[in-house]
Amino acid sequence: MFALSFFLTAYAAGRILSDRAYAANPNQEPALCRFGVCGNDFLIPIASQSLLGGTRAALQAAALGFREALRRDPASPFRWCDLAEAFQELGEAASARYCMARAIERGPHSPYVLLRAGNLDLELGETQEALRRLARVLEIVPDYDPVIFASYARFVGSAREVLREGIPNNRRAAQSYFRYLLRDGGESDLQLAWDWLSARSFTDVALAGEYADVLLKRRNYESAARVWRSQFEGGMPQQTQSDRAFNGDFERDFTGCRLDWRIEPAKGAQAALDRTVSYSGARSLRIRFDGTENVDYRHVFEAVPLKPGRYRLQAYVRTEDLTTDEGIGLRIVDPQSPARLDVSTPSVTGTSDWKKVEAVVNVPGYIGLAELQVVRRPSMKFDNLIAGAAWVDAVALLPEGRPALAQGR
């Protein structure tokens, strides 16, 4: 027991000596290594630093360091990867391929090994093999998505080729790649990727909303509307394809997309979906006013792509003890230039069962993106603090000449 304790103490002291000595003079490390007290913690970082040196002498030093690390740990796939990358930087492609093949033999299911192998393939111009390996990494883990997609952008470029070989048949990975393209991709690549995802049923409402928002920022309004509505085809019983308003019956929870309704806080008013009152379907929009403010209300709204033409804006409004001379109505406006377009329906106040409100909307020229609002204008009277409640349902913005929407009760 005494002998074992002495040996362990001596070994630990030797290891500390090795670390300190190697830090000051790396040339001493091989001599100490012969006694089994190698400073491995220093060997890899120094070789890695040499790999970044750029000169041939630095690259050769890196290769020597990685070769020594591999000699000490020949079963490690990571040490084989290190040496492969050093050979690649030296321009010794055959040696690089050999070492990486050995790395894959020892870590065939390691995402990190496959990532390094795929990147080496890209560096060596072996694109198809790289895409196959990197697709496997994307399938296994999400950790390296940004690194892989950046490599695709640098070495592959074509989204068509990436989708053909480099993206697995996996919803998570496919959506991750599409979100990468949303940041920097061109419209043709985005459309190509969107069609690829759609064909595999990998799209969803959240992704469509992100895509639509990007298209709106690029002023591609009709494409944004088409992408957004494609997620709801066959599930919009209160709407037709010609209706420019979305979710006008409030049957769907709001998604946050600009082409869907959004509710912003307003002092003196509170808006929410009401599942107990409706004109058609199962719910409506309810707004309660607490009687403390002369509210200039426009806090429930959605963006609406509009082409030139004549439309009819309509909705059904119900009120309960809604005070003041200004009640609830609908408004369609060009937020950039209200002088070009600003049309409102009559408002409803007091207490009223469901009442239809409507207005004709003439869009004489290109608007692009209008805003559809639920509004209450401020009252000019002395008694102007609004209280009570209002419900809105069956909102529609239809081209003139189209049949009206199905009636509720």
Secondary structure as GFF3:
##gff-version 3
##sequence-region A 1 409
A	DSSP	alpha_helix	2	24	.	.	.	ID=ss1
A	DSSP	three_ten_helix	26	28	.	.	.	ID=ss2
A	DSSP	alpha_helix	29	33	.	.	.	ID=ss3
A	DSSP	alpha_helix	40	51	.	.	.	ID=ss4
A	DSSP	alpha_helix	56	72	.	.	.	ID=ss5
A	DSSP	alpha_helix	77	90	.	.	.	ID=ss6
A	DSSP	alpha_helix	93	106	.	.	.	ID=ss7
A	DSSP	alpha_helix	111	123	.	.	.	ID=ss8
A	DSSP	alpha_helix	127	140	.	.	.	ID=ss9
A	DSSP	alpha_helix	145	151	.	.	.	ID=ss10
A	DSSP	pi_helix	152	156	.	.	.	ID=ss11
A	DSSP	alpha_helix	159	161	.	.	.	ID=ss12
A	DSSP	pi_helix	162	166	.	.	.	ID=ss13
A	DSSP	alpha_helix	171	184	.	.	.	ID=ss14
A	DSSP	alpha_helix	187	199	.	.	.	ID=ss15
A	DSSP	alpha_helix	205	217	.	.	.	ID=ss16
A	DSSP	alpha_helix	221	230	.	.	.	ID=ss17
A	DSSP	beta_strand	262	263	.	.	.	ID=ss18
A	DSSP	beta_strand	269	274	.	.	.	ID=ss19
A	DSSP	beta_strand	284	290	.	.	.	ID=ss20
A	DSSP	beta_strand	297	306	.	.	.	ID=ss21
A	DSSP	beta_strand	309	322	.	.	.	ID=ss22
A	DSSP	beta_strand	329	333	.	.	.	ID=ss23
A	DSSP	beta_strand	342	344	.	.	.	ID=ss24
A	DSSP	beta_strand	350	363	.	.	.	ID=ss25
A	DSSP	beta_strand	368	376	.	.	.	ID=ss26
A	DSSP	beta_strand	387	399	.	.	.	ID=ss27
###
